[in-house]
Each structure stands twice: as structure tokens, then as C-alpha cells.
Amino acid sequence: MRMKRFMLKDSKTLILAIAIVVVFAPSASAYNLEEYYPLHQGNSWTYSVIEDGDIFEETVRIEGKEIIEGVETVRMVDVEDEDEDENDYRCVAIDSEGIKEYKYFDAELNGDSEYEIPDPPKLIFPNIEIGENKKYSINLIAYDLEGAKTGERSSESGQILLDSVEDLEVPAGKFRDCLKFSSISEWKEPDGSFDRDDCTIWLAPGVGKIKEFCFNIEYDAEAEETSTESEIYELISAVVDGVKIEPK
């Protein structure tokens, strides 16, 4: 009888331990975004862009670092014109939750260069399972180039869903097992104006973003006007960790 009682107690302990592991261990089916978007210095991606009928190319490159609130981030610089001295950039970093944005610098925001800090940092590509939907809510705080706060520009809320894993062909080539995300982001101003983006984004493993389609609707409360636009990005070529990716 003593042996039976000991075995029963030991079995309960084992079951409890298993339950704790199941509850607290990270999901094995969640995708690690660090494996899908290599954010290393020197990496670059060139896209063909169609924006409301206009066609041009845009290059995004990893160039430089910044420490923001104690976190080391890398700069993702948007280059639309190689002759420009200043270009927009975002400061991003990866942690256990996924890829986050810590700063957005706009070279010509309302005619003057300034930047915005999302509070808290914006989770743009979460470590996520298929069918899982991540929501967020942040404030965007604006600063001038001297670092002086110019006010709280807007609030932003949104969600991002991992729809599926699929193969996709773009001008740069064919890519297998791409993560297909659907995201919605909405900015609200104190006067009732708002700006909403509905996007579908594909990330290829070990490469990064290979395609993005966005539809934007913007409402100006003062003018009582609504405008819409659409954008399509497709990867033409890339250099990722020293490897060139281009059509064969």
C-alpha cells in the first residue's frame, strides 16, 4: 500500500509538471520572424513600386544603428532617389515578441524634417502562428531635429494576422514557404481626421519582404474630404548577408 500511495503521488507530480510545461512553454508552431527578415548591416532590397498608376523603384537598405530607450536598433533606410542627401528611415529591432519599430524619421514631414517615436514600440511582424491575430495600440510622439517634443501627433491602432504559408513568384524569382500577413493600421487625429492602411505582405524565409499590396483611405476632417490610394511593391533584387538575389 505504501508503494501504491507513493506512485500515485509521484504520478500527480508528473502530471502537474507536464501541465506547467504545456501552459508556460512557448508555442512550437509559432514562426520566428528573425528567420524571415535578416536585419543585418549591408542588406538591401530593391522593389518595383506601382503607386496609383505611377511606376518607380525603391531600395531599402540596412545602414547604421541607433540606441533608443536603451535598445540597439538598426536603420532601415528608404531610398527613392540616390541623389538625395536625406532619406526616410525606420529604426527596428528584434526581440522575443518579433520585429518592432522604435522610430520613424521623415525627411520632409509637413515640409520639415522631424521624427516620431511610437509609445510603446510598434510590433510590425510578430512571432505568430497561422490564424493568430495580434492587436496593438500606440501613441506617436513627434520631435524636431534637436530632440524637442513637438506634441503628440496621433494615436495608432491595428492588427496583424498570419493568413497562410504559400509559394510566390515575383520579378526577383520564385520563393517557397512564404509567410502571408494581413494587416490593418489606423491613425487618428484629435480633430477627427484619420488614415487607414489595409495591407497584404509576403515574407520569404531568409530573404525578407518580397511583395506588399496596400490600400489607403484618408479622411481630412477640416476639409471634409476623403481620398484613397493603392501601392504594390514587388522585389526585383536583393543582397542578403552577402548573397545576391536576382532573376536568373
PyRosetta script that sets phi, psi and omega in degrees:
from pyrosetta import init, pose_from_sequence

init()
pose = pose_from_sequence("MRMKRFMLKDSKTLILAIAIVVVFAPSASAYNLEEYYPLHQGNSWTYSVIEDGDIFEETVRIEGKEIIEGVETVRMVDVEDEDEDENDYRCVAIDSEGIKEYKYFDAELNGDSEYEIPDPPKLIFPNIEIGENKKYSINLIAYDLEGAKTGERSSESGQILLDSVEDLEVPAGKFRDCLKFSSISEWKEPDGSFDRDDCTIWLAPGVGKIKEFCFNIEYDAEAEETSTESEIYELISAVVDGVKIEPK")
pose.set_psi(1, -39.0)
pose.set_omega(1, 178.5)
pose.set_phi(2, -60.8)
pose.set_psi(2, -43.0)
pose.set_omega(2, -179.9)
pose.set_phi(3, -61.8)
pose.set_psi(3, -42.4)
pose.set_omega(3, -179.5)
pose.set_phi(4, -63.6)
pose.set_psi(4, -43.9)
pose.set_omega(4, 179.9)
pose.set_phi(5, -63.7)
pose.set_psi(5, -39.6)
pose.set_omega(5, 179.4)
pose.set_phi(6, -63.8)
pose.set_psi(6, -43.4)
pose.set_omega(6, -178.8)
pose.set_phi(7, -65.9)
pose.set_psi(7, -38.5)
pose.set_omega(7, 179.1)
pose.set_phi(8, -64.5)
pose.set_psi(8, -45.6)
pose.set_omega(8, 178.7)
pose.set_phi(9, -61.9)
pose.set_psi(9, -42.7)
pose.set_omega(9, -178.8)
pose.set_phi(10, -65.6)
pose.set_psi(10, -36.6)
pose.set_omega(10, 178.3)
pose.set_phi(11, -65.0)
pose.set_psi(11, -42.1)
pose.set_omega(11, 178.1)
pose.set_phi(12, -62.0)
pose.set_psi(12, -39.6)
pose.set_omega(12, 178.9)
pose.set_phi(13, -63.9)
pose.set_psi(13, -40.6)
pose.set_omega(13, 179.9)
pose.set_phi(14, -65.1)
pose.set_psi(14, -43.8)
pose.set_omega(14, 179.3)
pose.set_phi(15, -61.5)
pose.set_psi(15, -42.5)
pose.set_omega(15, 178.9)
pose.set_phi(16, -62.6)
pose.set_psi(16, -42.2)
pose.set_omega(16, 179.9)
pose.set_phi(17, -63.0)
pose.set_psi(17, -41.8)
pose.set_omega(17, 178.2)
pose.set_phi(18, -62.9)
pose.set_psi(18, -42.1)
pose.set_omega(18, -179.9)
pose.set_phi(19, -62.2)
pose.set_psi(19, -40.1)
pose.set_omega(19, 179.5)
pose.set_phi(20, -63.8)
pose.set_psi(20, -41.6)
pose.set_omega(20, 179.2)
pose.set_phi(21, -63.2)
pose.set_psi(21, -43.6)
pose.set_omega(21, -179.4)
pose.set_phi(22, -62.4)
pose.set_psi(22, -41.5)
pose.set_omega(22, -176.5)
pose.set_phi(23, -72.7)
pose.set_psi(23, -41.9)
pose.set_omega(23, -169.4)
pose.set_phi(24, -101.2)
pose.set_psi(24, -16.4)
pose.set_omega(24, 179.7)
pose.set_phi(25, -72.7)
pose.set_psi(25, 143.8)
pose.set_omega(25, 177.9)
pose.set_phi(26, -64.4)
pose.set_psi(26, 149.4)
pose.set_omega(26, -177.4)
pose.set_phi(27, -66.6)
pose.set_psi(27, 130.3)
pose.set_omega(27, 179.6)
pose.set_phi(28, -73.0)
pose.set_psi(28, -17.6)
pose.set_omega(28, -177.0)
pose.set_phi(29, -92.9)
pose.set_psi(29, -2.0)
pose.set_omega(29, 178.0)
pose.set_phi(30, -77.0)
pose.set_psi(30, 136.1)
pose.set_omega(30, -179.7)
pose.set_phi(31, -81.3)
pose.set_psi(31, 136.0)
pose.set_omega(31, 178.4)
pose.set_phi(32, -89.8)
pose.set_psi(32, 112.6)
pose.set_omega(32, -173.5)
pose.set_phi(33, -69.8)
pose.set_psi(33, -18.3)
pose.set_omega(33, 176.4)
pose.set_phi(34, -62.2)
pose.set_psi(34, -26.3)
pose.set_omega(34, 179.4)
pose.set_phi(35, -82.5)
pose.set_psi(35, -9.4)
pose.set_omega(35, -176.3)
pose.set_phi(36, -111.6)
pose.set_psi(36, -15.5)
pose.set_omega(36, -178.7)
pose.set_phi(37, -138.8)
pose.set_psi(37, 88.8)
pose.set_omega(37, -177.6)
pose.set_phi(38, -72.6)
pose.set_psi(38, 107.7)
pose.set_omega(38, -175.3)
pose.set_phi(39, -100.3)
pose.set_psi(39, 62.0)
pose.set_omega(39, -176.9)
pose.set_phi(40, -107.8)
pose.set_psi(40, 150.0)
pose.set_omega(40, -178.3)
pose.set_phi(41, -56.2)
pose.set_psi(41, 135.2)
pose.set_omega(41, 178.9)
pose.set_phi(42, 92.5)
pose.set_psi(42, -15.5)
pose.set_omega(42, 177.5)
pose.set_phi(43, -68.6)
pose.set_psi(43, 145.0)
pose.set_omega(43, -179.9)
pose.set_phi(44, -150.2)
pose.set_psi(44, 152.7)
pose.set_omega(44, -179.6)
pose.set_phi(45, -135.8)
pose.set_psi(45, 129.6)
pose.set_omega(45, 178.2)
pose.set_phi(46, -113.4)
pose.set_psi(46, 129.6)
pose.set_omega(46, -174.7)
pose.set_phi(47, -119.9)
pose.set_psi(47, 148.0)
pose.set_omega(47, 162.6)
pose.set_phi(48, -87.1)
pose.set_psi(48, 137.2)
pose.set_omega(48, -175.7)
pose.set_phi(49, -125.6)
pose.set_psi(49, 131.1)
pose.set_omega(49, 171.8)
pose.set_phi(50, -115.0)
pose.set_psi(50, 115.1)
pose.set_omega(50, -177.4)
pose.set_phi(51, -124.6)
pose.set_psi(51, 102.3)
pose.set_omega(51, -178.3)
pose.set_phi(52, 48.7)
pose.set_psi(52, 47.0)
pose.set_omega(52, 176.6)
pose.set_phi(53, 93.3)
pose.set_psi(53, -22.2)
pose.set_omega(53, 177.1)
pose.set_phi(54, -81.7)
pose.set_psi(54, 137.9)
pose.set_omega(54, -178.5)
pose.set_phi(55, -119.0)
pose.set_psi(55, 128.3)
pose.set_omega(55, 177.9)
pose.set_phi(56, -155.5)
pose.set_psi(56, 178.4)
pose.set_omega(56, 177.6)
pose.set_phi(57, -113.3)
pose.set_psi(57, 149.2)
pose.set_omega(57, 177.1)
pose.set_phi(58, -139.9)
pose.set_psi(58, 136.6)
pose.set_omega(58, 178.4)
pose.set_phi(59, -113.5)
pose.set_psi(59, 135.0)
pose.set_omega(59, 174.0)
pose.set_phi(60, -113.4)
pose.set_psi(60, 128.9)
pose.set_omega(60, -178.7)
pose.set_phi(61, -135.5)
pose.set_psi(61, 150.3)
pose.set_omega(61, 176.0)
pose.set_phi(62, -89.4)
pose.set_psi(62, 115.8)
pose.set_omega(62, -173.1)
pose.set_phi(63, -148.1)
pose.set_psi(63, 103.2)
pose.set_omega(63, 176.7)
pose.set_phi(64, 95.1)
pose.set_psi(64, 169.5)
pose.set_omega(64, -179.8)
pose.set_phi(65, -135.0)
pose.set_psi(65, 158.0)
pose.set_omega(65, 172.2)
pose.set_phi(66, -143.4)
pose.set_psi(66, 143.0)
pose.set_omega(66, 172.7)
pose.set_phi(67, -95.0)
pose.set_psi(67, 119.1)
pose.set_omega(67, -179.5)
pose.set_phi(68, -125.3)
pose.set_psi(68, 118.7)
pose.set_omega(68, -178.2)
pose.set_phi(69, 52.1)
pose.set_psi(69, 40.6)
pose.set_omega(69, 177.3)
pose.set_phi(70, 81.0)
pose.set_psi(70, 0.7)
pose.set_omega(70, -178.2)
pose.set_phi(71, -107.0)
pose.set_psi(71, 130.3)
pose.set_omega(71, 176.2)
pose.set_phi(72, -79.5)
pose.set_psi(72, 120.9)
pose.set_omega(72, -179.6)
pose.set_phi(73, -118.0)
pose.set_psi(73, 163.6)
pose.set_omega(73, 173.8)
pose.set_phi(74, -112.1)
pose.set_psi(74, 150.8)
pose.set_omega(74, 178.5)
pose.set_phi(75, -89.5)
pose.set_psi(75, 125.8)
pose.set_omega(75, 170.2)
pose.set_phi(76, -102.1)
pose.set_psi(76, 104.8)
pose.set_omega(76, -172.4)
pose.set_phi(77, -95.3)
pose.set_psi(77, 128.7)
pose.set_omega(77, 176.1)
pose.set_phi(78, -92.4)
pose.set_psi(78, 120.1)
pose.set_omega(78, -178.1)
pose.set_phi(79, -116.3)
pose.set_psi(79, 106.4)
pose.set_omega(79, 176.7)
pose.set_phi(80, -96.6)
pose.set_psi(80, -25.0)
pose.set_omega(80, -178.9)
pose.set_phi(81, -141.1)
pose.set_psi(81, 114.0)
pose.set_omega(81, -176.5)
pose.set_phi(82, -62.2)
pose.set_psi(82, -19.1)
pose.set_omega(82, -178.6)
pose.set_phi(83, -82.6)
pose.set_psi(83, -12.4)
pose.set_omega(83, -178.5)
pose.set_phi(84, -73.0)
pose.set_psi(84, 138.6)
pose.set_omega(84, 177.8)
pose.set_phi(85, -78.1)
pose.set_psi(85, -30.1)
pose.set_omega(85, -178.6)
pose.set_phi(86, -122.1)
pose.set_psi(86, 142.8)
pose.set_omega(86, 177.9)
pose.set_phi(87, -137.4)
pose.set_psi(87, 153.7)
pose.set_omega(87, 174.8)
pose.set_phi(88, -63.0)
pose.set_psi(88, 149.8)
pose.set_omega(88, 173.6)
pose.set_phi(89, -152.5)
pose.set_psi(89, 159.9)
pose.set_omega(89, 175.7)
pose.set_phi(90, -122.8)
pose.set_psi(90, 143.1)
pose.set_omega(90, 174.7)
pose.set_phi(91, -101.6)
pose.set_psi(91, 121.9)
pose.set_omega(91, -175.6)
pose.set_phi(92, -130.9)
pose.set_psi(92, 159.2)
pose.set_omega(92, 176.8)
pose.set_phi(93, -152.6)
pose.set_psi(93, 160.2)
pose.set_omega(93, 179.7)
pose.set_phi(94, -113.1)
pose.set_psi(94, 133.3)
pose.set_omega(94, 171.5)
pose.set_phi(95, -134.4)
pose.set_psi(95, -163.9)
pose.set_omega(95, -174.7)
pose.set_phi(96, -65.5)
pose.set_psi(96, -18.9)
pose.set_omega(96, 179.4)
pose.set_phi(97, -89.4)
pose.set_psi(97, -22.0)
pose.set_omega(97, -179.1)
pose.set_phi(98, 138.9)
pose.set_psi(98, -152.7)
pose.set_omega(98, -178.8)
pose.set_phi(99, -94.4)
pose.set_psi(99, 127.8)
pose.set_omega(99, -176.9)
pose.set_phi(100, -123.5)
pose.set_psi(100, 148.2)
pose.set_omega(100, 175.5)
pose.set_phi(101, -101.3)
pose.set_psi(101, 130.5)
pose.set_omega(101, -176.8)
pose.set_phi(102, -110.9)
pose.set_psi(102, -15.1)
pose.set_omega(102, -177.5)
pose.set_phi(103, -163.5)
pose.set_psi(103, 145.5)
pose.set_omega(103, 171.7)
pose.set_phi(104, -129.7)
pose.set_psi(104, 120.2)
pose.set_omega(104, 178.4)
pose.set_phi(105, -104.5)
pose.set_psi(105, 122.0)
pose.set_omega(105, 179.3)
pose.set_phi(106, -109.9)
pose.set_psi(106, 117.1)
pose.set_omega(106, -175.8)
pose.set_phi(107, -67.5)
pose.set_psi(107, -22.4)
pose.set_omega(107, -177.0)
pose.set_phi(108, -139.6)
pose.set_psi(108, 39.5)
pose.set_omega(108, 179.9)
pose.set_phi(109, -68.1)
pose.set_psi(109, 114.0)
pose.set_omega(109, -177.6)
pose.set_phi(110, 56.1)
pose.set_psi(110, 32.0)
pose.set_omega(110, 176.8)
pose.set_phi(111, 89.5)
pose.set_psi(111, -12.2)
pose.set_omega(111, -179.0)
pose.set_phi(112, -131.8)
pose.set_psi(112, 139.9)
pose.set_omega(112, 177.5)
pose.set_phi(113, -68.5)
pose.set_psi(113, 132.3)
pose.set_omega(113, 173.4)
pose.set_phi(114, -160.1)
pose.set_psi(114, 179.9)
pose.set_omega(114, -178.4)
pose.set_phi(115, -140.7)
pose.set_psi(115, 163.2)
pose.set_omega(115, 179.7)
pose.set_phi(116, -124.0)
pose.set_psi(116, 142.9)
pose.set_omega(116, 176.4)
pose.set_phi(117, -115.5)
pose.set_psi(117, 119.3)
pose.set_omega(117, 176.4)
pose.set_phi(118, -77.1)
pose.set_psi(118, 136.8)
pose.set_omega(118, -179.6)
pose.set_phi(119, -128.1)
pose.set_psi(119, 110.1)
pose.set_omega(119, -2.9)
pose.set_phi(120, -75.3)
pose.set_psi(120, 176.0)
pose.set_omega(120, 177.2)
pose.set_phi(121, -52.7)
pose.set_psi(121, 142.6)
pose.set_omega(121, -174.8)
pose.set_phi(122, -83.9)
pose.set_psi(122, 124.4)
pose.set_omega(122, 177.3)
pose.set_phi(123, -82.4)
pose.set_psi(123, 105.2)
pose.set_omega(123, -173.9)
pose.set_phi(124, -95.1)
pose.set_psi(124, -32.4)
pose.set_omega(124, 174.6)
pose.set_phi(125, -137.6)
pose.set_psi(125, 98.8)
pose.set_omega(125, -176.3)
pose.set_phi(126, -81.1)
pose.set_psi(126, 154.7)
pose.set_omega(126, 165.1)
pose.set_phi(127, -69.2)
pose.set_psi(127, 118.9)
pose.set_omega(127, -161.5)
pose.set_phi(128, -151.7)
pose.set_psi(128, 156.2)
pose.set_omega(128, 175.9)
pose.set_phi(129, -98.3)
pose.set_psi(129, 159.5)
pose.set_omega(129, 175.7)
pose.set_phi(130, -62.2)
pose.set_psi(130, 131.2)
pose.set_omega(130, -179.2)
pose.set_phi(131, 87.7)
pose.set_psi(131, -7.5)
pose.set_omega(131, -179.3)
pose.set_phi(132, -83.6)
pose.set_psi(132, 143.5)
pose.set_omega(132, -177.1)
pose.set_phi(133, -122.6)
pose.set_psi(133, 118.4)
pose.set_omega(133, 179.6)
pose.set_phi(134, -103.3)
pose.set_psi(134, 130.7)
pose.set_omega(134, 178.9)
pose.set_phi(135, -111.0)
pose.set_psi(135, 155.3)
pose.set_omega(135, 178.4)
pose.set_phi(136, -148.8)
pose.set_psi(136, 161.1)
pose.set_omega(136, 176.1)
pose.set_phi(137, -149.0)
pose.set_psi(137, 126.9)
pose.set_omega(137, -176.3)
pose.set_phi(138, -139.8)
pose.set_psi(138, 165.1)
pose.set_omega(138, 167.5)
pose.set_phi(139, -109.3)
pose.set_psi(139, 143.9)
pose.set_omega(139, 177.8)
pose.set_phi(140, -107.8)
pose.set_psi(140, 114.3)
pose.set_omega(140, -177.9)
pose.set_phi(141, -101.5)
pose.set_psi(141, 125.8)
pose.set_omega(141, -176.1)
pose.set_phi(142, -95.0)
pose.set_psi(142, 143.7)
pose.set_omega(142, 178.7)
pose.set_phi(143, -134.7)
pose.set_psi(143, 151.0)
pose.set_omega(143, 173.0)
pose.set_phi(144, -87.3)
pose.set_psi(144, 179.9)
pose.set_omega(144, -174.4)
pose.set_phi(145, -67.3)
pose.set_psi(145, -18.3)
pose.set_omega(145, 176.6)
pose.set_phi(146, -86.1)
pose.set_psi(146, -3.0)
pose.set_omega(146, 179.7)
pose.set_phi(147, 89.4)
pose.set_psi(147, 7.8)
pose.set_omega(147, 178.2)
pose.set_phi(148, -82.9)
pose.set_psi(148, 134.0)
pose.set_omega(148, -179.6)
pose.set_phi(149, -68.2)
pose.set_psi(149, 127.9)
pose.set_omega(149, 179.4)
pose.set_phi(150, -102.2)
pose.set_psi(150, 0.6)
pose.set_omega(150, 177.0)
pose.set_phi(151, 127.0)
pose.set_psi(151, 169.8)
pose.set_omega(151, 177.8)
pose.set_phi(152, -88.2)
pose.set_psi(152, 107.1)
pose.set_omega(152, -172.5)
pose.set_phi(153, -67.6)
pose.set_psi(153, -47.0)
pose.set_omega(153, -175.6)
pose.set_phi(154, -166.8)
pose.set_psi(154, 171.0)
pose.set_omega(154, 170.0)
pose.set_phi(155, -109.0)
pose.set_psi(155, 151.6)
pose.set_omega(155, -179.9)
pose.set_phi(156, -133.9)
pose.set_psi(156, 138.3)
pose.set_omega(156, 173.9)
pose.set_phi(157, -135.6)
pose.set_psi(157, 158.4)
pose.set_omega(157, -179.6)
pose.set_phi(158, -176.5)
pose.set_psi(158, -175.9)
pose.set_omega(158, 177.9)
pose.set_phi(159, -154.0)
pose.set_psi(159, 152.8)
pose.set_omega(159, 178.1)
pose.set_phi(160, -136.1)
pose.set_psi(160, 132.0)
pose.set_omega(160, -175.2)
pose.set_phi(161, -120.2)
pose.set_psi(161, 134.0)
pose.set_omega(161, 171.8)
pose.set_phi(162, -89.0)
pose.set_psi(162, 106.9)
pose.set_omega(162, -175.3)
pose.set_phi(163, -74.6)
pose.set_psi(163, -51.0)
pose.set_omega(163, -170.5)
pose.set_phi(164, -167.8)
pose.set_psi(164, 176.7)
pose.set_omega(164, 171.1)
pose.set_phi(165, -118.5)
pose.set_psi(165, 126.1)
pose.set_omega(165, -175.3)
pose.set_phi(166, -149.7)
pose.set_psi(166, 162.7)
pose.set_omega(166, 175.0)
pose.set_phi(167, -87.4)
pose.set_psi(167, 147.3)
pose.set_omega(167, -175.5)
pose.set_phi(168, -147.5)
pose.set_psi(168, 143.2)
pose.set_omega(168, 175.9)
pose.set_phi(169, -115.4)
pose.set_psi(169, 130.0)
pose.set_omega(169, 176.9)
pose.set_phi(170, -131.6)
pose.set_psi(170, 174.7)
pose.set_omega(170, -178.8)
pose.set_phi(171, -54.1)
pose.set_psi(171, -29.7)
pose.set_omega(171, -179.7)
pose.set_phi(172, -74.7)
pose.set_psi(172, -14.9)
pose.set_omega(172, 179.4)
pose.set_phi(173, 140.1)
pose.set_psi(173, -169.2)
pose.set_omega(173, 179.4)
pose.set_phi(174, -99.8)
pose.set_psi(174, 137.0)
pose.set_omega(174, -177.4)
pose.set_phi(175, -129.9)
pose.set_psi(175, 135.2)
pose.set_omega(175, -177.7)
pose.set_phi(176, -101.4)
pose.set_psi(176, 153.9)
pose.set_omega(176, 172.1)
pose.set_phi(177, 55.6)
pose.set_psi(177, 46.4)
pose.set_omega(177, 178.7)
pose.set_phi(178, -81.4)
pose.set_psi(178, 142.6)
pose.set_omega(178, 174.4)
pose.set_phi(179, -82.9)
pose.set_psi(179, 127.3)
pose.set_omega(179, 179.0)
pose.set_phi(180, -106.2)
pose.set_psi(180, 114.3)
pose.set_omega(180, -179.4)
pose.set_phi(181, -106.1)
pose.set_psi(181, 146.7)
pose.set_omega(181, 167.0)
pose.set_phi(182, -117.0)
pose.set_psi(182, 128.9)
pose.set_omega(182, -178.5)
pose.set_phi(183, -132.9)
pose.set_psi(183, 148.5)
pose.set_omega(183, 175.1)
pose.set_phi(184, -130.2)
pose.set_psi(184, 127.5)
pose.set_omega(184, 176.8)
pose.set_phi(185, -129.4)
pose.set_psi(185, 136.0)
pose.set_omega(185, -180.0)
pose.set_phi(186, -134.9)
pose.set_psi(186, 128.0)
pose.set_omega(186, 176.8)
pose.set_phi(187, -104.8)
pose.set_psi(187, 136.8)
pose.set_omega(187, -179.9)
pose.set_phi(188, -124.4)
pose.set_psi(188, 135.0)
pose.set_omega(188, 177.1)
pose.set_phi(189, -101.0)
pose.set_psi(189, 156.0)
pose.set_omega(189, 179.6)
pose.set_phi(190, -58.3)
pose.set_psi(190, -27.4)
pose.set_omega(190, -177.4)
pose.set_phi(191, -85.4)
pose.set_psi(191, 3.1)
pose.set_omega(191, 178.9)
pose.set_phi(192, 99.8)
pose.set_psi(192, -8.1)
pose.set_omega(192, 175.6)
pose.set_phi(193, -67.3)
pose.set_psi(193, 150.9)
pose.set_omega(193, 177.4)
pose.set_phi(194, -149.2)
pose.set_psi(194, 162.7)
pose.set_omega(194, -177.7)
pose.set_phi(195, -142.1)
pose.set_psi(195, 124.1)
pose.set_omega(195, -175.3)
pose.set_phi(196, -128.0)
pose.set_psi(196, 132.6)
pose.set_omega(196, 175.6)
pose.set_phi(197, -115.3)
pose.set_psi(197, 130.0)
pose.set_omega(197, 170.7)
pose.set_phi(198, -113.9)
pose.set_psi(198, 116.4)
pose.set_omega(198, -172.7)
pose.set_phi(199, -128.9)
pose.set_psi(199, 149.7)
pose.set_omega(199, 168.1)
pose.set_phi(200, -120.6)
pose.set_psi(200, 128.5)
pose.set_omega(200, -172.1)
pose.set_phi(201, -132.4)
pose.set_psi(201, 136.7)
pose.set_omega(201, 177.2)
pose.set_phi(202, -115.2)
pose.set_psi(202, 129.6)
pose.set_omega(202, 174.9)
pose.set_phi(203, -115.7)
pose.set_psi(203, 129.5)
pose.set_omega(203, 178.1)
pose.set_phi(204, -96.0)
pose.set_psi(204, 140.3)
pose.set_omega(204, -178.1)
pose.set_phi(205, -60.0)
pose.set_psi(205, 129.5)
pose.set_omega(205, 178.1)
pose.set_phi(206, 74.3)
pose.set_psi(206, 4.9)
pose.set_omega(206, -176.7)
pose.set_phi(207, -122.2)
pose.set_psi(207, -50.7)
pose.set_omega(207, -175.9)
pose.set_phi(208, 115.1)
pose.set_psi(208, -153.6)
pose.set_omega(208, -177.1)
pose.set_phi(209, -72.5)
pose.set_psi(209, 126.0)
pose.set_omega(209, 177.8)
pose.set_phi(210, -112.8)
pose.set_psi(210, -19.5)
pose.set_omega(210, 177.5)
pose.set_phi(211, -156.8)
pose.set_psi(211, 146.3)
pose.set_omega(211, 176.2)
pose.set_phi(212, -150.1)
pose.set_psi(212, 133.4)
pose.set_omega(212, 173.2)
pose.set_phi(213, -123.5)
pose.set_psi(213, 126.7)
pose.set_omega(213, -178.9)
pose.set_phi(214, -130.4)
pose.set_psi(214, 138.9)
pose.set_omega(214, 171.3)
pose.set_phi(215, -117.3)
pose.set_psi(215, 127.3)
pose.set_omega(215, -176.0)
pose.set_phi(216, -116.8)
pose.set_psi(216, 138.0)
pose.set_omega(216, 172.3)
pose.set_phi(217, -127.3)
pose.set_psi(217, 130.6)
pose.set_omega(217, -176.1)
pose.set_phi(218, -128.3)
pose.set_psi(218, 134.1)
pose.set_omega(218, 178.9)
pose.set_phi(219, -119.4)
pose.set_psi(219, 124.6)
pose.set_omega(219, 177.3)
pose.set_phi(220, -100.2)
pose.set_psi(220, 107.9)
pose.set_omega(220, -174.9)
pose.set_phi(221, -66.3)
pose.set_psi(221, -37.6)
pose.set_omega(221, -178.1)
pose.set_phi(222, -66.1)
pose.set_psi(222, -43.5)
pose.set_omega(222, 179.6)
pose.set_phi(223, -87.5)
pose.set_psi(223, -10.5)
pose.set_omega(223, -175.8)
pose.set_phi(224, 53.9)
pose.set_psi(224, 47.0)
pose.set_omega(224, -178.5)
pose.set_phi(225, -125.5)
pose.set_psi(225, 144.6)
pose.set_omega(225, 177.0)
pose.set_phi(226, -119.3)
pose.set_psi(226, 135.0)
pose.set_omega(226, 177.9)
pose.set_phi(227, -130.6)
pose.set_psi(227, 154.7)
pose.set_omega(227, 179.4)
pose.set_phi(228, -133.4)
pose.set_psi(228, 154.6)
pose.set_omega(228, 173.6)
pose.set_phi(229, -156.6)
pose.set_psi(229, 162.1)
pose.set_omega(229, 178.9)
pose.set_phi(230, -134.1)
pose.set_psi(230, 153.0)
pose.set_omega(230, 179.6)
pose.set_phi(231, -138.5)
pose.set_psi(231, 140.0)
pose.set_omega(231, 174.5)
pose.set_phi(232, -128.7)
pose.set_psi(232, 123.8)
pose.set_omega(232, 175.8)
pose.set_phi(233, -111.8)
pose.set_psi(233, 132.1)
pose.set_omega(233, 173.6)
pose.set_phi(234, -134.4)
pose.set_psi(234, 135.0)
pose.set_omega(234, -176.2)
pose.set_phi(235, -69.1)
pose.set_psi(235, 128.1)
pose.set_omega(235, 175.9)
pose.set_phi(236, -96.7)
pose.set_psi(236, -44.7)
pose.set_omega(236, -179.8)
pose.set_phi(237, -160.5)
pose.set_psi(237, 166.7)
pose.set_omega(237, 179.8)
pose.set_phi(238, -158.5)
pose.set_psi(238, 159.7)
pose.set_omega(238, 168.4)
pose.set_phi(239, -126.3)
pose.set_psi(239, 112.1)
pose.set_omega(239, -175.8)
pose.set_phi(240, -123.7)
pose.set_psi(240, 114.5)
pose.set_omega(240, -179.5)
pose.set_phi(241, 52.7)
pose.set_psi(241, 42.5)
pose.set_omega(241, 176.5)
pose.set_phi(242, 85.2)
pose.set_psi(242, -5.5)
pose.set_omega(242, -178.8)
pose.set_phi(243, -101.5)
pose.set_psi(243, 128.5)
pose.set_omega(243, 178.1)
pose.set_phi(244, -83.2)
pose.set_psi(244, 133.9)
pose.set_omega(244, 176.2)
pose.set_phi(245, -118.5)
pose.set_psi(245, 116.2)
pose.set_omega(245, -177.9)
pose.set_phi(246, -158.4)
pose.set_psi(246, 165.0)
pose.set_omega(246, -179.4)
pose.set_phi(247, -59.6)
pose.set_psi(247, 142.7)
pose.set_omega(247, 178.5)
pose.set_phi(248, -93.6)
pose.dump_pdb("model.pdb")
